[in-house]
Amino acid sequence: MPVIDPSNPIVVLTGAGISKESGLETFRDADGIWSKVRIEDVATPEAFVRDPARVHAFYNARRQGLLNANVQPNPAHVALARLERDWPGGVLIVTQNIDDLHERAGSANLIHMHGELLKSRCEECGDITECRHDLSIALKCLSCGRDGGLRPHVVWFGEMPLSMDEIEQALARAGLFMSIGTSGNVYPAAGFVEVVRHYGRGHSVELNLEPSVGATSFAETRYGPAGDVVPAYVDELLSAV
Ligand code: APR
């Protein structure tokens, strides 16, 4: 690792791999979610129009799984919260994950670019609200009173990820870009390392179980379980502060 100037901001991109050791499934590993269900059946706007009950059932099961008492932040989430607390230049986490494990570990400067499983959104009035219960087409929106429009507040394939302007500005300023637990298959997140390279200011590191699709774009790579490699990397960063 080169010495990173502690006055420079850090941007961290996280994906499903960081939550694997907390007991949540990834998408594209051999036993991942997309080996069991088809994206086009549960994670597109068209699927929701065609069969909303099926889409609700898929996200209801995932929400119940996330709320299981055994699912807790792991040492990788905890290390990133410590980095945010102790790094002078500031840390922004951009997560593709819809779980709330970063928040539970103590991270506050956080963008959920693919939305949040523990929120619902009304397609009729746009109201976004906390949601820890099952959703169904029979439910009424508490804000506008209309029924049938409540959906998980998640970004489906074919929809625009959230807060892209803010993310791009942060990538342009970053002195370090860390990509953790993501396979690099899904854009725009898969292209963030190229954005950092384009601006030419930031060092880039991939921390993952195995090389991602875009591994060769990173200046540095470290492979192993997130619960091991992330705390070790954070320790090295903070030893220079
Ligand atoms: N530690 C670190 N990395 C791990 C671990 C672990 N314990 N276990 C698995 N991984 C790695 C895998 O090797 C893989 O490269 O995490 C990555 C997970 O990749 P994906 O399953 O493709 O998840 P992600 O990249 O987050 O997917 C992006 O795809 O379907 C969509 O919207 C969904 O946000 C998701 C997006």
Residues whose N, C-alpha, C, O or C-beta is under 5 A from the ligand:
A	BS01	APR	G15 A16 G17 I18 K20 E21 T26 F27 R28 D29 Q96 N97 H114 G181 T182 S183 G184 V186 N208 L209 E210 G224 P225 A226
